[in-house]
Amino acid sequence: MTSKGFCCFACIGQATVGVVEQWGRFQRIAGPGFHFLNPFAGECLAGVLSTRVFSLEVRIETKTKDNVFVQLLCSIQYRVIKESADDAFYELQNPQEQIRAYVFDVVRAHVPRMTLDDLFEQKGEVAKAVLDELEKVMGAYGYNIEQILMVDIIPDTFVRKAMNEINAAQRLQLASIYKGEAEKTLLVKKAEAEAEAKYLGGVGIAKQRQAITEGLRANILNISNSVSGTSAKEVMDLIMVTQYFDTIKELGNSSKNTTVFLPHGPGHVKDISDQIRNGTMEASCSNLGR
């Protein structure tokens, strides 16, 4: 909004205030609207001030406690206090430069006492320190500091590259740890599965042998009861010989068989029976000796 003045009246725009002087001396603050000025009494409109919020960006270069040069970009939002517009009009010729100077002073007093990591974590504390200082100083000149924003923190290019490399190395290390834990879990589960499979296989073999033993026992008893005059030894010899011939038959019917030389003849059948019986007796004696 613009303000227009004439010899005996003035129109003050919205969001602005006018400074009225009488014979060169401040008289009053004129709000938005139409105002009559008496030129014969020496009244005139000396100027107008906007009461809108202004934004001033300040870029500061400084050094942290760990000797890292950084650039800080601050955004200062300020406005003229209507009740103190005369102070803002007469006291400061260039309020932006005044604000900029105090921002430089406060930031360069706080940042060198902080490391780079602390600066990133506590940038709000730096902004609060700047706000407290500016409110105390600029309030005396008719300006109100609305807000201080620490927009950006820009370290040196080499420092940023080093920080990215450190972050990447930490992530790779963490990924290696997770990968190792996953491989460890896989090996443990595989070993547990193999152990369980072997256990179940052993149980199955034991049950198979038990079933075979029970079957042989039942056959021996059935034959002994059915054929009078036969002993359990003779029945056992008959079963063993029968299994011997069944084994030879299976070897001959196998599609992937190899050449196997076995002594065979009427006399060898008895030898085989004796060998089986002797082996069984030796195993029994061995078990009794234990």
C-alpha positions as CSV (number, residue, x, y, z in Angstrom):
1,M,0.0,0.0,0.0
2,T,1.2,3.5,-0.7
3,S,0.4,6.6,1.2
4,K,-0.4,9.9,-0.5
5,G,-0.2,13.3,0.9
6,F,-1.4,16.8,-0.1
7,C,-1.1,20.2,1.5
8,C,-4.0,19.7,3.9
9,F,-4.9,16.0,3.9
10,A,-3.2,12.6,3.9
11,C,-4.5,9.1,3.1
12,I,-2.6,6.4,5.0
13,G,-2.8,2.9,3.5
14,Q,-3.7,-0.3,5.3
15,A,-0.9,-2.0,7.2
16,T,1.0,1.2,7.4
17,V,1.3,4.1,9.9
18,G,2.1,7.7,9.2
19,V,4.4,10.0,11.1
20,V,3.0,13.5,11.5
21,E,5.3,16.4,12.3
22,Q,4.5,20.0,13.4
23,W,7.1,22.6,12.5
24,G,9.6,19.7,12.1
25,R,8.9,18.1,15.4
26,F,7.2,14.8,15.9
27,Q,3.6,15.3,16.8
28,R,1.7,12.0,16.5
29,I,1.2,8.6,14.7
30,A,-1.5,8.5,12.1
31,G,-3.2,5.1,11.5
32,P,-4.7,3.8,8.2
33,G,-7.4,6.1,6.7
34,F,-8.0,9.7,5.8
35,H,-6.3,12.4,7.9
36,F,-6.6,16.2,7.8
37,L,-3.4,18.1,8.2
38,N,-3.4,21.9,9.0
39,P,-0.6,23.3,6.9
40,F,-1.1,26.7,8.6
41,A,-0.3,25.1,12.0
42,G,2.8,23.6,10.5
43,E,1.5,20.0,10.3
44,C,2.8,17.7,7.6
45,L,3.3,14.0,6.9
46,A,6.9,13.2,7.4
47,G,6.7,9.6,6.2
48,V,5.1,6.3,6.5
49,L,6.2,2.9,7.9
50,S,4.8,-0.6,7.0
51,T,3.6,-2.7,9.9
52,R,3.9,-5.9,7.9
53,V,6.3,-8.7,8.8
54,F,9.6,-8.5,7.0
55,S,12.0,-11.4,6.4
56,L,15.7,-10.8,6.4
57,E,18.1,-13.7,5.4
58,V,21.6,-13.6,6.9
59,R,24.4,-15.9,5.9
60,I,27.1,-16.2,8.5
61,E,30.4,-18.1,8.1
62,T,32.0,-19.2,11.3
63,K,34.1,-22.1,12.9
64,T,32.9,-24.8,15.3
65,K,34.7,-26.1,18.4
66,D,36.2,-29.0,16.4
67,N,37.7,-26.5,13.8
68,V,35.1,-27.1,11.1
69,F,34.2,-24.0,9.0
70,V,30.4,-23.8,8.4
71,Q,28.0,-21.4,6.9
72,L,24.7,-20.8,8.7
73,L,21.7,-19.4,6.9
74,C,19.3,-17.5,9.3
75,S,15.9,-16.1,8.5
76,I,14.9,-13.2,10.8
77,Q,11.2,-12.2,10.7
78,Y,10.5,-8.7,12.2
79,R,8.0,-5.9,12.1
80,V,7.5,-2.4,13.3
81,I,5.6,-1.9,16.6
82,K,2.7,0.5,15.9
83,E,2.9,2.2,19.3
84,S,6.7,2.8,18.9
85,A,6.7,3.7,15.2
86,D,8.3,7.1,16.0
87,D,11.3,5.3,17.5
88,A,11.6,3.0,14.4
89,F,11.3,6.1,12.1
90,Y,13.8,8.3,13.8
91,E,16.2,6.1,15.6
92,L,17.5,3.7,13.0
93,Q,18.5,4.7,9.5
94,N,19.1,1.1,8.3
95,P,17.5,-1.5,10.5
96,Q,18.5,-4.4,8.3
97,E,22.1,-3.7,8.8
98,Q,21.6,-3.3,12.5
99,I,19.9,-6.7,12.7
100,R,22.5,-8.3,10.6
101,A,25.3,-7.0,12.8
102,Y,23.7,-8.4,16.0
103,V,23.0,-11.8,14.3
104,F,26.7,-12.0,13.3
105,D,27.8,-11.1,16.9
106,V,25.5,-13.7,18.7
107,V,26.1,-16.6,16.3
108,R,29.9,-16.1,16.3
109,A,29.8,-16.1,20.1
110,H,27.9,-19.3,20.4
111,V,28.9,-21.6,17.6
112,P,32.7,-21.7,18.4
113,R,31.7,-23.3,21.7
114,M,29.9,-26.2,20.0
115,T,31.1,-29.2,17.9
116,L,29.7,-29.8,14.5
117,D,27.4,-32.6,15.7
118,D,26.2,-30.5,18.6
119,L,25.4,-27.6,16.2
120,F,23.2,-29.8,14.1
121,E,21.4,-31.2,17.2
122,Q,21.1,-27.8,19.0
123,K,20.6,-25.4,16.2
124,G,17.3,-24.3,17.9
125,E,19.4,-23.2,20.9
126,V,21.5,-20.9,18.7
127,A,18.3,-19.5,17.2
128,K,16.8,-18.9,20.6
129,A,20.0,-17.0,21.7
130,V,19.8,-14.8,18.6
131,L,16.1,-14.2,19.3
132,D,16.7,-13.2,22.9
133,E,19.5,-10.8,22.0
134,L,17.6,-9.1,19.1
135,E,14.4,-8.7,21.1
136,K,16.3,-7.0,23.9
137,V,18.1,-4.6,21.5
138,M,15.7,-4.0,18.7
139,G,12.7,-3.5,21.0
140,A,14.3,-0.2,22.1
141,Y,14.2,0.9,18.5
142,G,10.5,0.2,17.9
143,Y,11.0,-3.2,16.2
144,N,9.6,-6.6,17.3
145,I,11.4,-9.8,16.4
146,E,8.7,-12.3,15.5
147,Q,10.8,-15.4,14.9
148,I,14.3,-16.6,14.1
149,L,14.7,-19.6,11.8
150,M,18.0,-21.5,11.4
151,V,17.3,-22.5,7.8
152,D,20.4,-24.3,6.9
153,I,23.8,-25.4,8.2
154,I,26.4,-25.9,5.4
155,P,29.7,-27.4,6.4
156,D,32.8,-27.3,4.1
157,T,32.6,-29.5,1.0
158,F,35.4,-31.9,2.2
159,V,33.8,-32.2,5.6
160,R,30.4,-33.2,4.1
161,K,32.1,-35.8,1.9
162,A,33.9,-37.2,4.9
163,M,30.7,-37.3,7.0
164,N,28.9,-39.2,4.1
165,E,31.8,-41.7,3.9
166,I,31.6,-42.2,7.7
167,N,27.9,-42.8,7.5
168,A,28.3,-45.2,4.6
169,A,31.0,-47.2,6.5
170,Q,28.8,-47.4,9.6
171,R,25.9,-48.7,7.5
172,L,28.1,-51.2,5.7
173,Q,29.4,-52.4,9.1
174,L,25.8,-52.8,10.4
175,A,24.8,-54.6,7.2
176,S,27.8,-57.1,7.7
177,I,26.7,-57.7,11.3
178,Y,23.1,-58.5,10.2
179,K,24.4,-60.7,7.3
180,G,26.6,-62.6,9.7
181,E,23.8,-63.1,12.2
182,A,21.6,-64.4,9.4
183,E,24.2,-66.9,8.2
184,K,24.8,-68.0,11.7
185,T,21.0,-68.6,12.2
186,L,20.9,-70.5,8.9
187,L,23.8,-72.8,9.9
188,V,22.3,-73.4,13.3
189,K,18.9,-74.3,11.9
190,K,20.5,-76.5,9.3
191,A,22.5,-78.3,11.9
192,E,19.4,-78.7,14.1
193,A,17.5,-80.1,11.1
194,E,20.3,-82.6,10.3
195,A,20.4,-83.7,13.9
196,E,16.7,-84.2,14.0
197,A,16.7,-86.0,10.7
198,K,19.5,-88.4,11.9
199,Y,17.6,-88.9,15.2
200,L,14.4,-89.8,13.3
201,G,16.3,-92.0,10.9
202,G,17.8,-93.9,13.8
203,V,14.4,-94.3,15.4
204,G,13.1,-95.6,12.1
205,I,15.9,-98.1,11.7
206,A,15.5,-99.3,15.3
207,K,11.8,-99.8,14.8
208,Q,12.5,-101.6,11.5
209,R,14.9,-103.9,13.1
210,Q,12.5,-104.5,16.0
211,A,9.7,-105.3,13.5
212,I,12.1,-107.7,11.6
213,T,13.0,-109.4,14.9
214,E,9.3,-109.7,15.9
215,G,8.5,-111.1,12.5
216,L,11.3,-113.7,12.6
217,R,10.2,-114.7,16.1
218,A,6.6,-115.1,15.0
219,N,7.7,-117.2,12.0
220,I,9.9,-119.4,14.1
221,L,7.1,-120.0,16.6
222,N,4.6,-120.7,13.8
223,I,6.8,-123.2,12.0
224,S,7.8,-124.9,15.3
225,N,4.2,-125.3,16.3
226,S,3.1,-126.4,12.8
227,V,5.8,-128.9,12.0
228,S,6.3,-131.4,14.8
229,G,9.8,-132.5,15.6
230,T,11.5,-129.3,14.5
231,S,13.6,-127.2,16.8
232,A,13.9,-123.4,16.8
233,K,17.5,-123.7,15.5
234,E,16.5,-125.7,12.5
235,V,13.8,-123.2,11.7
236,M,16.3,-120.3,12.1
237,D,18.7,-122.0,9.7
238,L,15.9,-122.4,7.2
239,I,14.9,-118.8,7.4
240,M,18.5,-117.6,7.0
241,V,19.1,-119.7,3.9
242,T,15.8,-118.4,2.5
243,Q,17.0,-114.9,3.0
244,Y,20.3,-115.7,1.4
245,F,18.6,-116.9,-1.7
246,D,16.3,-113.8,-1.7
247,T,19.4,-111.6,-1.5
248,I,21.0,-113.3,-4.5
249,K,17.7,-112.9,-6.4
250,E,17.6,-109.1,-5.6
251,L,21.2,-108.7,-6.8
252,G,20.3,-110.4,-10.1
253,N,17.2,-108.3,-10.6
254,S,18.9,-104.9,-9.9
255,S,19.3,-102.7,-13.0
256,K,22.5,-101.1,-11.6
257,N,24.1,-104.3,-10.5
258,T,27.8,-105.1,-10.8
259,T,29.5,-108.5,-11.1
260,V,29.5,-110.3,-7.8
261,F,31.3,-113.7,-7.3
262,L,29.8,-115.9,-4.6
263,P,30.7,-119.4,-3.8
264,H,27.6,-121.5,-4.4
265,G,26.8,-125.2,-4.2
266,P,25.0,-127.7,-2.0
267,G,27.9,-127.8,0.4
268,H,28.1,-124.0,0.6
269,V,24.5,-123.7,1.7
270,K,25.4,-125.5,5.0
271,D,28.5,-123.4,5.3
272,I,26.5,-120.3,5.0
273,S,24.0,-121.5,7.6
274,D,26.9,-122.4,10.0
275,Q,28.5,-119.0,9.4
276,I,25.2,-117.2,10.2
277,R,24.7,-119.3,13.3
278,N,28.2,-118.8,14.5
279,G,28.0,-115.1,14.0
280,T,24.8,-114.9,16.0
281,M,26.2,-117.0,18.8
282,E,29.4,-114.9,18.9
283,A,27.3,-111.7,19.1
284,S,25.2,-113.1,21.9
285,C,28.3,-114.2,23.9
286,S,29.8,-110.7,23.3
287,N,26.7,-109.1,24.7
288,L,26.7,-111.4,27.8
289,G,30.4,-110.6,28.4
290,R,29.6,-106.9,28.7
